[in-house]
Amino acid sequence: MKFGIHLNHEYEKSDDLGDRIDQLIRICNTARDLGLDSIVGMHHYLSSLATLQPLPLLARLIPETGDMRIGMGVYLAYEHPVILAENFATLDQLSGGRLILGLGAGYRENEFNALGLDRATRVSRMFEAVELIKAFWTGEPVDFHGRHFSVSGEAASIVPAQQPRPPIWLGANGEKGVRRVARHADSWIAPPNVKTRWANGHLGFFKDELERVGVDPATREYPLIRELYIGDSDVTAAAEVSDYLREEYAMYSVYGEEVEYWRTMFPELLEKAFVIGSPETVADKLAAFNDAGFDHFIFRIAWKGMPFEQSLQTLQRLGTEVMPRLQGVATR
């Protein structure tokens, strides 16, 4: 069982970003010292919040992370795959071979409009980009002529330190998308805002598709992103964090979702999707996810308006009160 932190590096535009960067460094140092396995970033453009861009941020955090893996959960596949392949190969070299490339297709209309991209083709662009990235990471000349990209006889100027290449994780929703991920990438990233039964069922689709195409599921990694908060009891934990999480999910309304949908869904998400509670309850929930097959838990511990020390406390309790309870639990 592995554990990681999903950095939430979006802030109010009035915030002192120097202070916020210092806090991110402190999170990385703490996670490293507690023995966590990974740090991943997020990615958006043109947000209503001040959003530190992940490539330079992760490069800055490399010296703070020890031997932890670094990566994306997820990076939006808007750029040409030549750019993606070379930028992330550079990050893998800078980190000494610790990169996880997590990619997503994106969903915010303002990003597609400003970048001149067709939102309707976002999924096919992402999967085509993945195939080109894998080809460029071999270091060999690439001949590729697809629906969106065409390259004739070009080789990347830099390849990753990891051989044969860094793992590629993809986000997707729905059975069709999850099965497609199994055919093109190494892992499916289960998102934080889906209920337990949905996540477990779609993991089954992913493993079933791996077997169908002749891949041993035991050779793959099964990451799951969850919202995490640890309190003294289940009741106090929910009371302490609900307002921050509710505000975070209300932000989706800015990007095309209805506020009322999230207001209606929030109590159910709090109960059936998020990992909120006492150390004992959190450990039990994670053990249940592990029973279902997930083996790399990546947690979001900070949300809009939440005091930094409160987020840091959850990280510390994860390392000192939850992870020890799960020692010796066999990964399924």
C-alpha positions in Angstrom: 0.0 0.0 0.0 1.4 3.4 -1.0 0.4 6.9 0.1 0.7 10.3 -1.5 -0.4 13.9 -1.4 -2.3 15.7 -4.1 -1.1 19.4 -3.8 -3.9 21.9 -4.1 -1.9 24.9 -5.4 -4.8 27.3 -6.2 -5.1 30.4 -4.0 -7.0 33.7 -3.6 -5.4 36.3 -5.9 -4.8 38.5 -2.8 -2.7 35.8 -1.1 1.1 36.1 -0.7 2.3 33.4 -3.1 5.7 33.4 -1.5 4.1 32.3 1.7 2.0 29.7 -0.1 5.1 28.3 -1.8 6.8 28.0 1.6 3.7 26.0 2.8 3.9 23.7 -0.2 7.6 23.1 0.6 6.6 22.4 4.2 4.0 19.8 3.1 6.6 18.1 0.9 9.2 18.0 3.7 6.6 16.6 6.2 5.3 14.0 3.7 8.9 12.9 3.0 9.8 12.7 6.7 6.7 10.7 7.4 7.6 8.1 4.7 4.9 8.9 2.2 5.5 7.7 -1.4 4.4 10.4 -3.8 3.6 14.1 -4.4 1.4 15.1 -7.4 0.2 18.4 -8.7 -2.9 19.7 -10.4 -3.3 21.8 -13.6 -5.6 24.5 -14.9 -5.3 27.7 -16.9 -7.3 31.0 -16.6 -8.7 30.1 -13.3 -10.5 32.6 -11.0 -7.9 31.6 -8.5 -4.1 32.2 -8.6 -2.9 28.9 -9.9 0.8 28.0 -9.7 1.7 26.1 -12.9 2.8 22.5 -12.1 5.9 22.0 -14.3 8.0 24.8 -12.7 6.4 24.0 -9.3 7.4 20.3 -9.4 10.9 21.2 -10.5 11.2 23.5 -7.5 10.0 20.8 -5.2 12.3 18.0 -6.4 15.0 18.8 -3.8 12.3 18.8 -1.0 11.0 15.3 -1.8 13.8 12.9 -1.0 13.1 9.7 -3.0 9.3 10.3 -3.2 7.8 10.0 -6.7 6.6 13.2 -8.2 3.9 13.7 -10.9 0.6 14.9 -12.0 -2.9 14.1 -11.0 -3.6 15.3 -13.7 -1.9 17.4 -16.3 -4.3 18.5 -19.1 -3.3 17.2 -22.5 -3.7 20.5 -24.3 -0.2 20.9 -25.7 1.3 19.1 -28.7 2.7 15.7 -27.6 6.2 16.8 -28.7 6.0 19.5 -26.0 4.6 17.1 -23.4 7.1 14.4 -24.2 10.2 16.7 -23.9 9.0 18.7 -20.9 8.1 15.7 -18.8 11.3 13.8 -19.9 13.2 16.8 -18.6 11.3 16.6 -15.3 12.1 12.9 -15.1 15.8 13.6 -15.6 15.8 16.4 -13.1 14.2 14.2 -10.5 16.5 11.2 -11.1 13.8 9.1 -12.6 10.9 9.7 -10.2 8.2 10.9 -12.6 4.6 9.7 -12.9 2.9 11.3 -15.9 -0.8 11.7 -15.1 -2.9 13.1 -18.0 -6.5 14.2 -18.3 -8.6 15.5 -21.2 -9.8 18.6 -19.5 -13.4 19.9 -19.1 -13.4 23.7 -18.6 -14.9 25.5 -21.7 -12.9 28.7 -21.1 -9.6 26.9 -21.4 -10.6 25.2 -24.7 -11.9 28.5 -26.1 -8.9 30.5 -25.2 -6.5 27.9 -26.5 -8.4 27.5 -29.7 -9.1 23.8 -29.1 -12.2 21.8 -30.0 -13.6 20.6 -26.7 -15.5 17.8 -28.5 -12.2 16.2 -29.6 -10.5 16.4 -26.2 -10.6 12.7 -25.4 -9.4 11.5 -28.8 -6.6 14.1 -28.7 -5.5 12.8 -25.3 -5.3 9.2 -26.3 -3.5 10.1 -29.5 -1.1 12.2 -27.6 -0.3 9.3 -25.2 0.7 7.1 -28.2 3.0 9.8 -29.5 4.6 10.5 -26.1 5.3 6.8 -25.7 6.9 6.7 -29.2 9.1 9.8 -28.5 10.2 8.4 -25.2 11.9 5.5 -27.0 14.4 7.9 -28.5 13.9 6.5 -31.9 12.7 8.5 -35.0 8.9 8.6 -35.0 6.5 8.3 -38.0 3.0 9.0 -36.8 0.0 10.2 -38.8 -3.2 10.4 -36.8 -6.4 12.4 -36.6 -4.9 15.2 -34.7 -1.1 15.0 -35.0 1.4 14.1 -37.7 5.1 13.6 -37.3 7.6 12.3 -39.9 10.9 10.9 -38.9 11.6 13.1 -35.9 13.3 11.9 -32.7 12.9 13.6 -29.3 15.9 15.7 -28.1 15.6 14.2 -24.6 14.3 11.0 -23.2 13.4 10.1 -19.6 15.8 8.7 -17.1 13.3 5.8 -16.3 13.6 2.9 -18.6 11.7 1.9 -20.6 9.7 5.0 -19.6 7.9 6.7 -16.7 4.4 5.3 -15.9 1.5 7.0 -17.6 -1.7 7.3 -15.6 -4.9 8.6 -17.2 -8.1 10.0 -15.8 -11.4 8.8 -17.3 -15.1 8.4 -16.4 -17.5 5.7 -17.4 -16.9 2.1 -18.4 -15.9 2.8 -22.0 -13.3 5.4 -21.0 -11.8 3.3 -18.2 -11.5 0.3 -20.6 -9.8 2.5 -23.1 -7.3 3.7 -20.5 -6.4 0.0 -19.9 -5.5 -0.3 -23.6 -3.4 2.8 -23.8 -1.8 3.6 -20.4 -0.4 1.9 -17.3 -3.0 3.0 -14.7 -6.4 4.5 -14.3 -6.6 7.4 -11.8 -9.9 7.2 -9.9 -11.1 10.7 -9.1 -11.9 12.1 -5.6 -15.6 12.9 -6.1 -17.0 9.5 -7.0 -18.7 7.2 -4.6 -17.0 4.0 -3.3 -19.2 1.6 -5.2 -18.6 3.5 -8.5 -14.8 3.5 -8.0 -14.7 -0.1 -7.1 -16.9 -1.1 -10.0 -14.9 0.8 -12.6 -11.6 -0.6 -11.2 -13.2 -4.0 -12.1 -13.8 -2.8 -15.6 -10.1 -1.7 -15.8 -8.7 -5.0 -14.6 -11.1 -7.0 -16.8 -9.9 -5.0 -19.9 -6.2 -5.6 -18.9 -6.9 -9.3 -18.9 -8.7 -9.1 -22.2 -5.7 -7.6 -23.9 -3.3 -10.0 -22.3 -1.8 -7.9 -19.5 -1.4 -9.4 -16.1 -3.2 -7.0 -13.6 -0.7 -7.9 -10.9 1.9 -5.9 -12.9 0.0 -2.6 -12.7 -0.6 0.1 -10.0 -4.0 1.2 -8.9 -4.1 4.8 -7.7 -7.1 6.4 -6.0 -7.5 10.1 -5.3 -9.6 10.9 -2.2 -10.4 14.0 -0.1 -8.9 13.3 3.4 -9.5 14.8 6.8 -8.6 13.2 10.1 -10.2 14.4 13.3 -10.6 13.1 16.9 -13.9 11.5 16.0 -16.1 11.0 13.0 -18.5 13.6 14.2 -15.9 16.3 15.0 -14.0 15.6 11.7 -17.1 16.1 9.6 -18.0 19.3 11.5 -14.5 20.7 11.2 -14.1 20.2 7.4 -17.6 20.3 5.8 -17.7 24.0 5.2 -14.3 24.0 3.4 -15.2 21.0 1.2 -18.6 22.4 0.4 -17.0 25.7 -0.7 -14.5 23.7 -2.8 -17.2 21.8 -4.6 -19.3 24.9 -5.1 -16.5 26.2 -7.2 -17.5 23.7 -9.9 -20.4 25.9 -10.7 -18.0 28.5 -12.2 -17.0 25.9 -14.8 -20.4 24.8 -16.1 -21.9 22.8 -13.3 -25.0 23.8 -11.4 -24.4 24.9 -7.8 -27.6 23.1 -6.8 -26.3 19.8 -8.1 -23.3 19.9 -5.7 -25.4 21.1 -2.8 -27.7 18.2 -3.3 -24.9 15.7 -3.8 -22.6 17.0 -1.0 -24.0 15.0 2.0 -23.8 11.8 -0.1 -20.2 12.5 -1.2 -19.3 13.3 2.4 -20.5 9.9 3.4 -19.8 7.7 0.4 -16.8 9.3 -1.4 -14.6 11.3 0.9 -12.4 9.8 3.6 -13.3 11.8 6.6 -13.3 10.6 10.2 -11.2 9.4 13.2 -7.9 7.6 12.6 -9.7 4.3 13.1 -12.4 5.1 10.6 -10.0 6.4 8.0 -7.8 3.3 8.3 -10.9 1.1 8.0 -12.1 2.9 4.8 -8.6 2.6 3.2 -8.4 -1.1 4.1 -11.8 -1.5 2.4 -10.5 0.2 -0.7 -7.4 -1.9 -0.6 -9.7 -5.0 -0.4 -11.3 -3.8 -3.7 -7.9 -3.6 -5.3 -6.6 0.0 -4.9 -3.0 0.2 -3.7 -1.8 3.8 -4.1 -3.9 6.4 -2.1 -3.3 10.0 -3.0 -5.0 12.5 -0.7 -6.2 16.1 -1.1 -5.8 17.6 2.4 -6.2 21.3 1.6 -9.2 23.3 0.3 -10.1 26.9 -0.3 -10.2 28.9 2.9 -8.9 26.1 5.2 -6.1 27.1 7.6 -2.7 25.7 6.6 -2.0 24.2 10.0 -5.3 22.3 9.9 -4.2 20.6 6.6 -0.7 19.9 8.0 -2.3 18.2 11.1 -4.2 15.8 8.8 -0.9 14.9 7.1 0.8 14.3 10.3 -2.0 12.2 11.7 -2.0 10.2 8.4 1.7 9.4 8.9 1.6 8.7 12.7 -1.9 7.3 13.4 -3.3 5.9 10.1 -0.4 4.4 8.2 0.9 2.4 11.1 -2.5 0.8 11.5 -2.3 -0.4 7.9 1.2 -1.9 8.1 1.1 -5.5 7.1 -2.2 -5.2 5.2 -1.7 -7.2 2.0 -2.3 -5.3 -1.2 -4.9 -7.1 -3.2 
